[in-house]
């Protein structure tokens, strides 16, 4: 009986650790969002006409493409590592 109670307490402590991580992550998101909002100018930015607007839009688009490419590279690396793990699991199952 004491063993089951101990196991329940251990599981509860793990769930509390995970909840603390989630709450901390949400806190960090809220802090970062407030920093972004604080950094926004109070007045409308000057883009110096259509040419400046096009140039700034191109910079933003370039940054988004670079971000998406880095996410794709990360997914590819994870898939490659997962392939090796699955092969190892399959080899151990055959033995």
Buried (B, 14 or more C-beta within 10 A) or exposed (E): EEEEEEEEEEEEEEEEEEEEEEEEEEEEEEEEEEEEEEEEEEEEEEEEEEEEEEEEEEEEEEEEEEEEEEEEEEEEEEEEEEEEEEEEEEEEEEE
